[in-house]
């Protein structure tokens, strides 16, 4: 009985972190707001474009999420002081956006671990341009 051929190893990518590229990409999303790990991987990794892409996308995504949630909270607090029902509505909106960010973050973690260069609309294009 003939054994099936062994799978070929993935192509070697130059890397400076000492980690497998998919693990480094996953870790770059680990702390999303503020995007501390993404910035660390951007500073450490100089060669692997896959890891740099995910680190850059994580940094931009984390920053955009932080600014958006803080702005909505500020608007919600201000409007809530003036007109209570608007403050409540915006509070629910902030919660819904937070849940969406959480699920999108989980998707990014999964795609990075699977070795896919999953690009978010606008943010992914900007990250790809910058690396």
C-alpha positions in Angstrom: 0.0 0.0 0.0 1.4 3.3 -1.1 1.5 6.2 1.4 0.2 9.5 0.3 2.9 12.1 -0.3 3.6 14.3 2.7 2.2 17.8 2.4 4.6 20.4 1.3 5.5 23.0 3.9 4.1 26.5 3.5 6.5 28.8 1.7 9.0 30.3 4.1 8.4 34.0 4.7 11.1 36.2 6.1 10.2 37.2 9.6 11.8 38.9 12.6 9.4 38.0 15.4 10.4 34.3 15.7 6.7 33.4 15.6 4.7 31.7 12.9 3.1 34.4 10.7 -0.5 33.4 11.5 0.2 33.5 15.2 2.0 36.9 15.0 -1.0 38.2 12.9 -3.5 36.9 15.5 -1.5 38.4 18.3 -1.4 41.8 16.6 -5.2 42.0 17.1 -5.1 40.8 20.7 -5.4 44.2 22.5 -7.7 46.2 20.2 -8.4 49.4 22.1 -5.9 50.9 22.4 -4.1 48.9 19.7 -0.9 48.3 21.8 0.0 44.8 20.3 -0.6 46.0 16.8 1.9 48.9 17.3 4.4 46.5 18.9 4.2 44.2 15.9 4.6 47.1 13.5 7.7 48.1 15.3 9.2 44.6 15.6 8.2 43.0 12.3 10.2 44.4 9.4 10.0 41.7 6.8 6.7 39.7 6.7 4.1 41.7 4.8 1.3 39.4 6.1 2.0 40.2 9.7 2.6 43.9 9.0 -0.7 44.1 7.1 -2.6 42.6 10.0 -0.8 44.8 12.5 -1.5 47.9 10.5 -5.1 47.0 10.0 -5.4 46.2 13.7 -3.9 49.6 14.6 -6.2 51.5 12.3 -9.3 49.5 13.3 -8.6 49.9 17.0 -8.0 53.6 16.7 -11.1 54.2 14.6 -13.2 52.1 17.0 -11.9 54.0 20.0 -12.6 57.4 18.5 -16.0 56.4 17.3 -17.2 54.9 20.6 -15.8 57.9 22.6 -17.4 60.4 20.2 -20.8 58.6 20.5 -20.5 58.4 24.3 -19.8 62.1 24.4 -22.7 62.9 22.1 -25.0 60.6 24.1 -24.0 62.1 27.4 -24.5 65.7 26.1 -27.8 64.9 24.5 -28.9 62.9 27.5 -28.4 65.9 29.7 -30.6 68.0 27.4 -33.2 65.5 26.2 -33.2 62.3 28.1 -34.8 60.0 25.4 -32.1 60.9 22.9 -29.4 59.9 25.5 -31.0 56.6 26.0 -31.3 56.0 22.2 -27.6 56.8 21.7 -26.7 54.6 24.6 -28.3 51.7 22.9 -26.6 52.7 19.7 -23.2 52.6 21.4 -24.0 49.2 22.8 -25.0 47.9 19.4 -21.8 49.3 17.8 -19.8 47.8 20.6 -21.3 44.4 19.9 -20.6 44.8 16.2 -17.0 45.7 16.9 -16.7 42.7 19.1 -17.9 40.3 16.4 -15.8 41.9 13.8 -12.8 41.6 16.1 -13.5 37.9 16.5 -13.7 37.5 12.7 -10.3 39.3 12.3 -8.8 37.0 14.9 -10.1 33.9 13.1 -9.0 35.1 9.6 -5.5 36.0 10.8 -5.1 32.6 12.5 -6.3 30.9 9.3 -3.6 32.7 7.4 -6.0 34.8 5.3 -5.3 38.5 4.5 -8.9 39.5 5.2 -9.4 43.2 4.4 -11.9 45.4 6.0 -13.6 47.9 3.7 -11.6 51.2 3.6 -9.4 50.3 6.6 -8.0 47.2 4.9 -7.2 49.1 1.8 -5.4 51.8 3.8 -3.5 49.2 5.7 -2.4 47.4 2.5 -1.3 50.7 1.1 0.8 51.6 4.1 2.6 48.3 4.3 
